[in-house]
Amino acid sequence: MSVPAVLSIAARIAEELNVRVPQVDAAIALLDDKSTVPFIARYRKEATGGLDDTQLRALEERLTYLRDMEERRTAILRSIEEQGKLTPELAAAIAGAATKARLEDLYLPYKQKRRTKAQIARDAGLEPLALALLHDPSLDPDGTAAGYVNAEQGVPDAAAALDGARWILMETFAEDAELLGAFRTLVWERGE
């Protein structure tokens, strides 16, 4: 882990706990030296500027979370870059992600997957059908799907074409980071 990431993490924790960065730096150093929270709270109060047991436990938990998140962020950026799909906008969104869930939402469309029904439908040439139906709700689904029937590609009739289009749209919606974030927020706010 690079020094700037540690400083960034220390500053974030200090802000969240409403303490000074040097206090957090000292506590992190002690925790990294394998000191336990009770030991630090009891015998190293002077080093941490008087952080109590509760603050130290919150600091330790948050430190673990943020370090794990930084590792995951690095792995995600490396993976997308290796695929040649990393754009400056995507890199900025990943860098600005504040939670692991948001990181995973952004990575989902680029994650290596096993062969899905949506991928099979794409390979059969049904993606234009799915996009056409999505962007123009006035289209007649059966009539439009009839133009995509191709027994050689595994699309024997219009119903099969529509099923393929449905799989493509479901996967597209499931991989939309903004939609997932909005849905997660809706569920947290209104779920019962």
C-alpha positions in Angstrom: 0.0 0.0 0.0 1.3 3.4 -0.9 1.8 6.2 1.6 -0.7 8.6 0.1 -3.5 5.9 0.5 -2.6 5.5 4.2 -2.7 9.3 4.7 -6.0 9.5 2.9 -7.4 6.7 5.0 -6.1 8.4 8.2 -7.7 11.7 7.2 -11.0 10.0 6.5 -11.1 8.2 9.8 -10.1 11.4 11.7 -13.0 13.2 10.0 -15.5 10.5 10.8 -14.4 10.2 14.4 -14.0 13.9 14.8 -10.4 13.6 16.1 -7.1 14.9 14.8 -5.1 13.1 12.1 -2.0 12.7 14.3 -4.1 10.7 16.8 -5.3 8.4 14.1 -1.8 8.0 12.6 -0.5 7.0 16.1 -3.3 4.5 16.6 -2.8 3.0 13.1 0.9 2.6 13.8 0.2 0.8 17.1 -2.4 -1.4 15.5 0.0 -2.2 12.7 2.6 -3.2 15.3 0.0 -5.8 16.5 -1.0 -3.9 19.7 -4.6 -4.7 20.8 -7.3 -2.1 21.3 -7.5 -2.7 25.1 -3.7 -2.4 25.4 -3.6 0.9 23.4 -6.6 2.3 25.4 -5.0 1.4 28.7 -1.2 1.8 28.2 -0.8 4.1 25.1 -3.3 6.9 25.8 -0.5 9.5 25.6 0.5 8.2 22.1 -3.0 8.4 20.7 -3.9 11.7 22.3 -6.4 10.2 24.7 -8.5 8.1 22.3 -10.8 5.9 24.3 -11.7 2.2 23.8 -14.9 3.0 21.8 -13.1 5.3 19.5 -10.2 2.9 19.0 -12.6 0.0 18.2 -14.4 2.2 15.6 -11.0 3.3 14.2 -9.8 -0.3 13.9 -13.0 -1.5 12.2 -13.0 1.5 9.8 -9.3 1.1 9.0 -9.8 -2.6 8.0 -12.8 -1.6 5.9 -11.0 1.2 4.1 -7.8 -0.8 3.5 -9.9 -3.6 2.0 -11.7 -1.2 -0.1 -8.5 0.4 -1.4 -7.1 -3.1 -2.3 -10.4 -3.9 -4.2 -10.3 -0.5 -5.9 -6.8 -1.2 -7.2 -7.7 -4.7 -8.4 -10.8 -3.4 -10.2 -8.9 -0.6 -11.9 -6.2 -3.1 -13.0 -8.8 -5.6 -14.3 -10.7 -3.0 -16.3 -7.5 -1.5 -17.7 -6.3 -5.0 -18.8 -9.5 -5.3 -20.7 -8.8 -2.0 -22.4 -12.1 -0.5 -21.3 -10.9 2.0 -18.7 -12.1 5.5 -19.5 -11.2 8.6 -17.6 -14.8 9.0 -16.5 -14.9 5.4 -15.2 -11.6 5.8 -13.4 -12.9 8.9 -11.7 -16.1 7.2 -10.7 -14.2 4.3 -9.3 -11.8 6.6 -7.5 -14.7 8.5 -6.0 -16.7 5.4 -4.8 -17.2 5.7 -1.1 -18.4 2.2 -0.4 -17.5 -1.4 -1.4 -21.1 -1.8 -2.8 -20.6 1.2 -5.1 -17.2 -0.2 -6.3 -18.8 -3.5 -7.1 -21.7 -1.8 -8.9 -19.3 0.0 -11.1 -17.2 -3.1 -11.8 -20.2 -5.4 -12.5 -20.4 -4.7 -16.3 -16.6 -5.5 -16.6 -16.4 -8.5 -14.4 -15.5 -11.8 -16.1 -18.6 -13.9 -16.3 -19.5 -17.4 -17.2 -21.6 -17.7 -20.3 -25.1 -16.3 -19.5 -28.4 -16.6 -21.4 -28.0 -12.9 -22.3 -24.6 -13.6 -23.8 -26.0 -16.5 -25.8 -28.8 -14.1 -27.0 -26.2 -11.5 -28.0 -24.3 -14.1 -29.9 -27.5 -15.0 -31.7 -27.8 -11.3 -32.9 -30.7 -10.3 -30.6 -29.1 -7.2 -29.0 -30.4 -4.8 -31.7 -33.9 -6.2 -31.0 -33.6 -5.6 -27.3 -32.3 -2.1 -27.7 -34.9 -1.2 -30.3 -37.7 -2.4 -28.0 -36.2 -0.5 -25.1 -35.8 2.8 -26.9 -39.1 2.7 -28.8 -42.0 1.4 -26.7 -44.4 2.0 -29.5 -42.9 -0.9 -31.5 -45.0 -4.1 -31.9 -42.8 -6.7 -30.0 -44.0 -9.7 -32.0 -43.7 -8.0 -35.4 -40.3 -6.6 -34.6 -39.1 -9.9 -33.2 -40.2 -11.8 -36.4 -37.4 -10.1 -38.2 -34.8 -11.7 -35.9 -36.0 -15.3 -36.4 -33.0 -17.4 -37.4 -33.1 -21.2 -36.8 -29.3 -21.5 -37.5 -28.6 -19.1 -34.6 -31.0 -20.9 -32.3 -33.9 -18.5 -32.6 -36.7 -20.6 -34.1 -39.5 -18.2 -33.6 -40.5 -14.7 -32.5 -41.2 -15.9 -28.9 -37.6 -17.2 -28.7 -36.3 -13.8 -30.0 -38.3 -12.0 -27.4 -37.0 -14.3 -24.6 -33.5 -13.5 -25.8 -34.2 -9.8 -25.8 -35.6 -10.1 -22.3 -32.4 -11.8 -21.0 -30.3 -9.1 -22.6 -32.3 -6.3 -21.0 -32.4 -8.0 -17.6 -28.6 -8.3 -17.6 -28.2 -4.7 -18.9 -30.4 -3.4 -16.0 -28.7 -5.6 -13.4 -25.3 -4.2 -14.4 -26.3 -0.5 -14.4 -24.5 1.0 -11.4 -26.7 4.1 -11.2 -29.9 2.0 -11.3 -28.5 -0.4 -8.7 -27.6 2.5 -6.4 -31.0 4.1 -6.8 -32.7 0.8 -6.1 -30.6 0.1 -3.1 -31.4 3.5 -1.7 -35.1 3.0 -2.4 -35.1 -0.3 -0.6 -33.3 1.1 2.5 -35.6 4.1 2.7 -39.0 2.4 1.9 -38.5 -1.3 2.5 -40.5 -3.0 5.2 
